[in-house]
Amino acid sequence: MKRTRVLIADDHTLFRQGMRTLLASEPDIEIVGEARSGNEALLMVDQSRPDLVLMDVSMPGLSSFEATRQLKRIRPDLKVLFLTMYDDEDYLLESMQAGASGYILKDSPTEQLLAGIRDVQNGGSYLSPKMLAQLVDDFRTRIKSSVPQPRLASLTPREKEVLKLLAEGNSVKEIASSLNLSVKTIEAHKFNLMRKLDIHNKAQLVQYAIQKKIIQLPVLA
């Protein structure tokens, strides 16, 4: 059996020790290191060569999101799973944009954490059911709104393409590079599509893309 090599990145010593104890009993998981900050995570990944990093959102020094972006540039195959106390949609979307494959709340049952690790390591995605329920509630509120929903048909083919790429977590710079367009052009497309769809932030953009089946919700175990 191939074991998933896991690095725990969290600034709380007791939490790291608890996670190590919890995961050490799983036959398909091996803890290869601990990091107390984003900077330390970068060093530890180079030294211990993990398959997956359990990343806390709030650590001193380099932000967890920037650390994740740098890790994914260095090791595109590395999986990052955010493990956090924040049930915040902006944090969730920021983690997706940084390249994470999952987002789990620290008050989740052990079974959800293990499912998240295994799903992400197998190439899938994982989202805490509590966060998923929060997104669904937001969808329902939007649907019940008396204001007519903007039509996807009002977008140009290029705007639809940019919408999909943004909702998948790509940055404007990354989209510009992949489409061989300037950053200013992509910013203009983003501005136009958000104006046409009456969308004002990243959370609404992802919600709209999921509702219209432009992107798919992660499958939960």
Helices and strands as residue ranges (DSSP letters): E 4-9, H 13-24, E 29-35, H 38-48, E 52-55, H 64-74, E 79-84, H 89-98, E 102-105, H 110-121, E 126-127, H 129-144, G 152-154, H 157-167, H 172-179, H 183-196, H 202-211
